[in-house]
Amino acid sequence: MSRRPHYAPFREADSLPRPRQAAGPGQHAGGAADPAGGGQGGRRAGGAGDRAADRRCLRPALRRAAHLSRAAHFTGAATPVLARFSNFAAIPGLPDGHPAASPRGLAVKFLLPDGGETDIVAHSFNGFPAATPEAFLCFLRSLPDAARLEALAAAEPAVRRFLDTPKPPPASYASENYFGVTAFVFVDAAGRRRHGRYRILPQAGAAWLTPEAAAAREPGYLAAELRSRLAAGPVALRLMLQLAAPGDQTADGSHPWPEDRPLAELGALSLHRLAGAPDAARPDLRFVPTSLVAGIEPSDDPMLLARTLAYDVSAERRARP
Ligand code: HEM
């Protein structure tokens, strides 16, 4: 099915709703991953990423609002988007119900009227096991060795929290909460600057399976569920922005801000159908957190530069014949 994208601003009164509780993800699963080779998220060249691009991309419609940023897609008409759901761990063939498949990823590309693009890359854990690229490399290198990983967790609270926080398998990619983790600076038309972190939340609320129930499902149950869900109607998600309070640190995505920070509603994402060619077949398709437009600027988080470089290397390798 295919519908024209639609987009409409929320009422002003809706733009700063009360904070809501983030979903509680669950137990970690490791998974060897090499940032240069494809890294975190299971989208390495020739691996699960290709499959994800083929089966889990959507060309949806975005309906949104908000006045926190002068970015064109926050202030104009409906903006088409392309989204990709994914699993953690760069392990081709890993079943969707495997513990190492969490956290789940959701990347969104806004296809702007002037031909430009801007991306959001989010995952289903409100944090990250590392605050710096060096610490993330250390984490990745420790994954194959349980004793080394445990020693790292004992020394690094962010690793401990990532491993110990439950990350239950979702009932659907569309029933998971996604966190942008990295802060950005949002600049409005008057030049006012505020730090914020994206969240993408299911309109109908989150729903998870028990690990046992997920393990009993078919290996690709999430892709199959998404396909049948879209045949019945659009996936409805809320694009939110958690706003920093004065003094909140903005350089460390491994530390979430307190839940009492306000959540602004930027708009509604409506995903209508699986992407067809040429989007699903684009070998160079990539979602990069520093693909920004006027009105959204990078924060002082050092991960941003490392991610930009790593995602480009990964996408280039994937595009190679
Ligand atoms: C230094 C830190 C990081 C490195 C080196 C890294 C590396 C990578 C690489 C190489 C990819 C594959 C990109 C591609 O092939 O197109 C990727 C994808 C991804 N990463 Fe990271 N990552 C980092 C931090 C993060 C953080 C903090 C998050 C939290 C949201 C995150 C979430 C994701 C997601 C959701 C994807 C899949 C995006 C897609 O579908 O294209 N990563 N990462």
Boltz pocket constraint, residues with backbone or C-beta under 6 A from the ligand:
constraints:
  - pocket:
      binder: B
      contacts: [[A, 34], [A, 35], [A, 36], [A, 37], [A, 38], [A, 39], [A, 40], [A, 41], [A, 42], [A, 43], [A, 44], [A, 45], [A, 49], [A, 84], [A, 85], [A, 86], [A, 104], [A, 105], [A, 106], [A, 107], [A, 121], [A, 122], [A, 123], [A, 127], [A, 128], [A, 132], [A, 133], [A, 136], [A, 179], [A, 180], [A, 181], [A, 182], [A, 253], [A, 285], [A, 286], [A, 287], [A, 303], [A, 306], [A, 307], [A, 310], [A, 311], [A, 314], [A, 315], [A, 318]]
      max_distance: 6.0
